[in-house]
Amino acid sequence: MTIVVTTPTGNVGSRVVQVLVQAGVRPRVLVRDPDRLPPGLLPLVEAAQGDLLDPGFVAGAFEGAESVFWATPEAFDVPDPLYDMVAMGENAAAAVRASGVARVLQISSVGAELRQGAGLIDGLARNEEQLAATGTDLLTLRCGYYFTNLLGMLDSLREGVLATTVAPSRRMPWVDPRDVGDLAAARLLAGWTGSTVAAVHGPADLSWDEAAEILGAALGRPVTAVQIADEQLREALTGAGLSEVAAAGIAAMTSGIPDDFEPEQPRDFRSTTPTTLASWAYGTLRAAAGPSTKE
């Protein structure tokens, strides 16, 4: 059984690779730089070096594969990330058709069901359509807000601020990418037939106010959720070197989703994953943020 895994160094993809290897599978990992893989992993995988924007590379990497784990990487430092996401989706769809891959598991996001207006999530929505059109057995996982996004907010969290462009009282699903990887690997190993969309909603819906309280307890310092304007976020992102197009796409991933939005897939036993924001914050965010000034 050959399982292709994209983004093997990402938060979700790396966990998928680990679980597959531990289950006795030798996955084919698509990676731009094999040196980024853990040294002990290299003998246990088939590493294919290349870029998902290269249609020839993707087509060759899919040959002989039974299943594919597809996660479209978001490269924020390019002129137009959304354009690249759609181009990579086109390459994936063409390779699936040419190679006859039986099953594809795609990582998507809550909000993709809107199909437009949600910034870079629109790229995932387009990828859903591209892969569905191939006719392969497709399992799309629409995931909540990743805990690991908070690692990009360390400077403001150290100052006691959790910034968001939406009302701090707005609730949404938050999820640990490690749990997403566990679920994805389990489904790849078990297999499936047909085309379906499933949610991965984490253990609970949280407001930004609730998240701030949880993070403050883990960090040992008060943290307050503060709503900022889209323009403020875009200016901060362009100031960090991102293009205006990329900055607008990132900002719209939250502000582009209506306040009354309800995910198409409701929370149930299958979509609820175990890791809480508190346990992740104590185990990961606390070490990344550094010691509290109270310590």
C-alpha positions as CSV (number, residue, x, y, z in Angstrom):
1,M,0.0,0.0,0.0
2,T,1.5,3.3,-1.1
3,I,0.3,6.4,0.7
4,V,1.5,9.8,-0.5
5,V,1.8,12.5,2.1
6,T,2.1,16.2,1.3
7,T,3.4,18.8,3.8
8,P,5.3,16.2,5.9
9,T,7.1,18.9,7.9
10,G,3.8,20.7,8.7
11,N,1.9,20.6,11.9
12,V,-0.7,18.1,10.6
13,G,1.4,16.3,7.9
14,S,4.3,15.5,10.3
15,R,1.9,13.8,12.6
16,V,0.3,11.8,9.8
17,V,3.7,10.6,8.7
18,Q,4.6,9.6,12.3
19,V,1.4,7.6,12.8
20,L,1.7,5.9,9.4
21,V,5.3,4.9,10.1
22,Q,4.4,3.6,13.5
23,A,1.7,1.5,11.9
24,G,4.2,-0.2,9.7
25,V,3.6,1.9,6.5
26,R,6.4,3.4,4.4
27,P,4.7,6.6,3.1
28,R,5.9,8.5,0.1
29,V,6.5,12.1,1.4
30,L,6.6,15.0,-0.9
31,V,9.0,17.6,0.4
32,R,10.9,20.5,-1.0
33,D,13.9,20.0,1.3
34,P,14.4,16.5,2.7
35,D,16.9,17.9,5.2
36,R,14.0,19.4,7.1
37,L,12.7,15.9,7.9
38,P,13.9,14.4,11.2
39,P,17.1,12.4,10.5
40,G,15.7,9.2,12.1
41,L,12.7,9.4,9.8
42,L,14.5,9.3,6.4
43,P,15.2,5.6,6.3
44,L,11.5,4.9,7.1
45,V,9.9,6.9,4.2
46,E,10.3,7.3,0.5
47,A,11.2,11.0,0.1
48,A,10.3,12.7,-3.2
49,Q,11.9,16.1,-3.5
50,G,10.0,18.8,-5.4
51,D,7.5,21.6,-5.4
52,L,3.7,21.2,-5.5
53,L,3.6,24.0,-8.0
54,D,5.4,21.8,-10.5
55,P,2.7,19.7,-12.3
56,G,5.3,17.2,-13.5
57,F,6.6,16.6,-10.0
58,V,3.1,16.1,-8.6
59,A,2.1,13.7,-11.4
60,G,5.2,11.6,-11.0
61,A,4.9,11.5,-7.2
62,F,1.3,10.2,-7.4
63,E,2.1,7.3,-9.8
64,G,1.4,3.9,-8.2
65,A,-0.2,5.5,-5.1
66,E,-3.4,4.1,-3.6
67,S,-4.1,7.0,-1.3
68,V,-3.0,10.6,-1.0
69,F,-3.0,12.9,2.0
70,W,-3.4,16.4,0.5
71,A,-2.8,19.5,2.5
72,T,-2.3,22.7,0.4
73,P,0.6,24.7,2.0
74,E,0.0,28.4,2.6
75,A,3.1,30.4,1.6
76,F,2.4,33.8,3.0
77,D,5.6,35.3,1.6
78,V,4.6,35.0,-2.1
79,P,2.8,37.8,-4.0
80,D,-0.6,36.0,-4.2
81,P,-1.0,33.0,-1.9
82,L,-4.5,32.3,-3.2
83,Y,-3.3,32.0,-6.7
84,D,-0.7,29.5,-5.7
85,M,-3.2,27.4,-3.7
86,V,-5.5,27.1,-6.7
87,A,-2.5,26.2,-8.9
88,M,-1.5,23.5,-6.6
89,G,-5.0,22.2,-6.4
90,E,-5.1,22.0,-10.2
91,N,-1.8,20.0,-10.2
92,A,-3.2,17.6,-7.6
93,A,-6.5,17.0,-9.5
94,A,-4.6,16.4,-12.8
95,A,-2.3,13.9,-11.1
96,V,-5.2,12.1,-9.5
97,R,-6.8,11.7,-12.8
98,A,-3.7,10.6,-14.6
99,S,-2.5,8.1,-11.9
100,G,-5.9,6.7,-10.9
101,V,-5.4,7.3,-7.2
102,A,-8.3,5.6,-5.4
103,R,-8.6,7.8,-2.4
104,V,-7.7,11.4,-1.4
105,L,-8.0,12.8,2.1
106,Q,-7.9,16.6,1.9
107,I,-7.4,19.0,4.7
108,S,-9.7,22.0,4.5
109,S,-11.2,24.5,6.9
110,V,-14.4,25.5,8.6
111,G,-15.7,28.4,6.4
112,A,-14.8,26.7,3.1
113,E,-18.5,25.9,2.7
114,L,-19.1,29.6,2.1
115,R,-17.1,29.2,-1.2
116,Q,-16.1,32.9,-1.3
117,G,-15.3,35.9,0.9
118,A,-13.2,34.1,3.5
119,G,-9.8,35.1,2.2
120,L,-7.3,32.3,1.9
121,I,-9.9,29.8,3.0
122,D,-11.4,30.4,-0.5
123,G,-8.4,28.6,-1.9
124,L,-9.3,25.5,0.2
125,A,-12.9,25.8,-1.1
126,R,-11.6,25.8,-4.6
127,N,-9.4,22.8,-3.9
128,E,-12.4,20.9,-2.6
129,E,-14.1,21.5,-5.9
130,Q,-11.0,20.6,-7.9
131,L,-10.5,17.3,-6.1
132,A,-14.2,16.4,-6.1
133,A,-14.4,16.8,-9.8
134,T,-11.8,14.0,-10.3
135,G,-14.4,11.4,-9.2
136,T,-12.0,9.8,-6.7
137,D,-13.2,8.7,-3.3
138,L,-12.6,12.0,-1.4
139,L,-12.7,12.6,2.3
140,T,-12.5,16.3,3.1
141,L,-11.7,17.3,6.7
142,R,-13.0,20.8,7.5
143,C,-11.0,21.8,10.6
144,G,-11.4,24.4,13.2
145,Y,-9.0,27.2,14.2
146,Y,-5.6,25.6,14.9
147,F,-4.0,26.2,18.3
148,T,-0.7,26.6,16.5
149,N,-1.8,29.8,14.9
150,L,-1.2,31.3,18.4
151,L,2.5,30.7,17.9
152,G,2.5,33.6,15.4
153,M,1.1,35.9,18.1
154,L,3.8,35.4,20.7
155,D,4.9,39.0,20.9
156,S,1.4,40.3,21.6
157,L,0.7,37.5,24.0
158,R,3.8,38.4,26.0
159,E,2.3,41.8,26.3
160,G,-1.0,40.3,27.5
161,V,-3.0,40.9,24.3
162,L,-4.8,38.3,22.1
163,A,-5.7,40.3,19.0
164,T,-8.6,39.4,16.7
165,T,-10.5,41.1,14.0
166,V,-13.8,39.7,15.2
167,A,-15.9,40.4,18.3
168,P,-14.1,38.7,21.3
169,S,-17.3,37.1,22.3
170,R,-17.7,35.2,19.0
171,R,-17.4,31.5,19.5
172,M,-15.9,29.0,17.1
173,P,-14.2,25.6,17.0
174,W,-10.5,25.5,18.1
175,V,-8.5,22.3,17.4
176,D,-5.0,20.9,18.0
177,P,-3.4,20.0,14.6
178,R,-1.9,16.9,16.2
179,D,-5.4,15.6,16.7
180,V,-6.2,16.4,13.1
181,G,-3.2,14.3,12.1
182,D,-4.2,11.4,14.2
183,L,-7.7,11.4,12.7
184,A,-6.4,11.7,9.2
185,A,-3.9,8.8,9.6
186,A,-6.6,6.6,11.1
187,R,-8.8,7.2,8.1
188,L,-6.0,6.6,5.6
189,L,-5.2,3.3,7.2
190,A,-8.8,2.2,7.4
191,G,-9.9,3.4,4.0
192,W,-13.3,4.6,2.8
193,T,-15.5,4.7,-0.2
194,G,-17.4,7.6,-1.7
195,S,-17.0,11.3,-1.3
196,T,-17.8,13.0,2.0
197,V,-17.0,16.0,4.1
198,A,-16.3,15.6,7.9
199,A,-15.6,18.2,10.5
200,V,-12.7,18.3,13.0
201,H,-14.0,20.7,15.7
202,G,-11.6,20.1,18.6
203,P,-13.0,19.6,22.1
204,A,-15.2,22.7,22.4
205,D,-16.2,25.9,20.8
206,L,-14.5,28.9,22.4
207,S,-14.9,32.6,22.3
208,W,-11.7,34.8,22.0
209,D,-12.5,36.0,25.6
210,E,-12.5,32.4,26.8
211,A,-9.3,31.6,24.9
212,A,-7.6,34.6,26.4
213,E,-8.5,33.5,30.0
214,I,-7.2,30.0,29.3
215,L,-3.9,31.4,27.8
216,G,-3.4,33.8,30.6
217,A,-3.6,31.0,33.1
218,A,-1.1,28.9,31.2
219,L,1.3,31.8,30.7
220,G,1.1,33.1,34.2
221,R,0.1,36.6,33.2
222,P,-3.2,38.4,32.4
223,V,-4.2,38.1,28.7
224,T,-7.1,40.1,27.2
225,A,-8.8,39.6,23.9
226,V,-8.8,42.8,22.0
227,Q,-10.6,43.5,18.7
228,I,-8.6,45.3,16.1
229,A,-9.7,46.6,12.7
230,D,-8.9,44.7,9.5
231,E,-6.8,47.6,8.4
232,Q,-4.6,47.3,11.6
233,L,-3.9,43.7,10.9
234,R,-3.2,44.3,7.2
235,E,-0.8,47.1,8.1
236,A,1.0,44.9,10.6
237,L,1.3,42.1,8.1
238,T,2.6,44.3,5.3
239,G,5.0,45.9,7.7
240,A,6.4,42.4,8.3
241,G,7.1,42.1,4.6
242,L,3.9,40.4,3.3
243,S,2.3,41.6,0.1
244,E,-1.0,43.6,0.3
245,V,-2.8,40.7,-1.4
246,A,-1.4,38.2,1.1
247,A,-2.3,40.4,4.0
248,A,-5.8,40.9,2.9
249,G,-6.2,37.2,2.4
250,I,-5.1,36.4,5.9
251,A,-7.3,39.1,7.5
252,A,-10.4,37.9,5.7
253,M,-9.9,34.3,7.0
254,T,-11.6,35.5,10.2
255,S,-13.4,38.8,9.4
256,G,-14.8,37.3,6.2
257,I,-16.8,34.8,8.0
258,P,-20.2,36.2,9.2
259,D,-20.8,36.5,12.9
260,D,-23.9,34.2,12.6
261,F,-22.0,31.6,10.7
262,E,-22.7,28.0,11.7
263,P,-20.4,25.2,10.3
264,E,-22.1,23.0,7.7
265,Q,-21.1,19.9,9.7
266,P,-22.4,20.2,13.3
267,R,-20.4,19.2,16.3
268,D,-20.9,15.5,17.3
269,F,-19.0,12.7,18.8
270,R,-17.0,12.1,15.6
271,S,-15.9,15.7,15.1
272,T,-14.9,16.3,18.7
273,T,-11.2,15.7,19.4
274,P,-9.6,15.3,22.8
275,T,-6.8,17.9,23.2
276,T,-8.0,21.0,25.1
277,L,-6.5,24.5,24.5
278,A,-5.4,24.5,28.1
279,S,-3.4,21.4,27.9
280,W,-1.8,22.6,24.6
281,A,-1.0,26.0,26.1
282,Y,0.7,24.5,29.1
283,G,2.6,22.0,27.1
284,T,3.6,24.0,24.0
285,L,2.7,27.7,24.2
286,R,4.1,28.3,27.6
287,A,7.6,27.0,26.6
288,A,7.5,29.0,23.4
289,A,6.5,32.3,25.1
290,G,9.2,32.1,27.8
291,P,9.0,32.5,31.5
292,S,6.4,34.7,33.1
293,T,7.5,37.9,34.7
294,K,5.9,36.6,37.9
295,E,8.3,33.7,38.0
